[in-house]
Amino acid sequence: MFLSDEARELYSRFELSPERTAVVVGSLFGDASLLVSDKDRTPNFYENHAMKQIEYLKWKASMLGVPDRVKTRLMTQGYSKGKLVPYFQLRQKAFTDLERLFYRIGIDGRRKKIVTSESVELLVGSALALAVFYQDDGEYNVYSNQAMLHSSDFTLQENEAMAGRLEVLLGAPVRIKLKRARYPRLSLSGRATDRFISIVKPFICPTMQYKIDQDIAHRLDPSVVRKFKDEYGKKPARLVAAEAGVTFKEAQVIAHRLGLSQHREYVRYRDRPFTEGEKQYLMSNYLKIPTIQIAARLHTSSGSLRQLVYKLRRRKLNITQ
């Protein structure tokens, strides 16, 4: 469960067992809350999900030692208004240290969940904590082989701290993407995703296995998989794509993810922004050496390079004017 000796020592400081502490830590980065009242300061762990995730909620309740605590209720407000929602809650004094770590009173006088350096270490130091966070608020895109952690409850600065620490753990880039220009998410590169899934896989609930299934064949119609396996590389790729009802670019990705092609030109994203040195190299060599050779060196596609050249030329033209 622990990813370092330091994490093992850190988890030993809490009154809860390390396993239950990890479940609570992952849950607090995810969908759960520790509620307190003025009359009773004993923290009350609370979490709810959609009905389709009731088995996952039961799994989590079992991990916390209360397998029969999950109940359902009809929501009267919020985004789930009018829906039947499963939930469970657990009040324990052992949660007190975690409540102090994860919550602060803001300048507006309201209690707010926060991220600290210690809480980040608790998260990245435990495969179980990471697995719980991912099951609560993660998703996986099989086409780009990209895992994403929804972390909009936290500030951009807090997300940067999480991304930086995850990069160190995974040894590969983790970026922050903004949904609708205001909701941050942690976006793992392909290499980071492979490493991340290998870490959390042993701790994933059976009903959440789809979040770690990297086999694209499981996401496609069987007839499409058969067509690609039987015909890709033997017929023109554009023809296979048309007959399968996908775009040419989608066909390239599907073929690569099925292990039928070593095609490298199509890259959905770079692991990092272009540096000024890379831009200078591009502009100095564009049309002098093959574009595909430049693309391979800069780890991007020929199409992306052409777009970048266009932008850089426009920028230079605007400066001279």
Stockholm file with secondary structure:
# STOCKHOLM 1.0

chainA/1-321         MFLSDEARELYSRFELSPERTAVVVGSLFGDASLLVSDKDRTPNFYENHAMKQIEYLKWKASMLGVPDRVKTRLMTQGYSKGKLVPYFQLRQKAFTDLERLFYRIGIDGRRKKIVTSESVELLVGSALALAVFYQDDGEYNVYSNQAMLHSSDFTLQENEAMAGRLEVLLGAPVRIKLKRARYPRLSLSGRATDRFISIVKPFICPTMQYKIDQDIAHRLDPSVVRKFKDEYGKKPARLVAAEAGVTFKEAQVIAHRLGLSQHREYVRYRDRPFTEGEKQYLMSNYLKIPTIQIAARLHTSSGSLRQLVYKLRRRKLNITQ
#=GR chainA/1-321 SS CBSSHHHHHHHTTSSSCHHHHHHHHHHHHTTCEEECCSSCCSCEEEEECCGGGHHHHHHHHHHTTCTTCCEEEECCSSTTTTSEEEEEEEECGGGHHHHHHHEEECTTSCEEECCCHHHHHHHHTBHHHHHHHHHHHEEEETTTTEEEEECTTSCHHHHHHHHHHHHHHHTSCEEEEEETTTEEEEEECHHHHHHHHHHHGGGCCGGGGGGGCCCGGGGSCHHHHHHHHHHBTTBCHHHHHHHHTCCHHHHHHHHHHTTSCCCCSCCSCCSSCCCHHHHHHHHHHBTTBCHHHHHHHHTSCHHHHHHHHHHHHHHHHHHHC
#=GC SS_cons         CBSSHHHHHHHTTSSSCHHHHHHHHHHHHTTCEEECCSSCCSCEEEEECCGGGHHHHHHHHHHTTCTTCCEEEECCSSTTTTSEEEEEEEECGGGHHHHHHHEEECTTSCEEECCCHHHHHHHHTBHHHHHHHHHHHEEEETTTTEEEEECTTSCHHHHHHHHHHHHHHHTSCEEEEEETTTEEEEEECHHHHHHHHHHHGGGCCGGGGGGGCCCGGGGSCHHHHHHHHHHBTTBCHHHHHHHHTCCHHHHHHHHHHTTSCCCCSCCSCCSSCCCHHHHHHHHHHBTTBCHHHHHHHHTSCHHHHHHHHHHHHHHHHHHHC
//
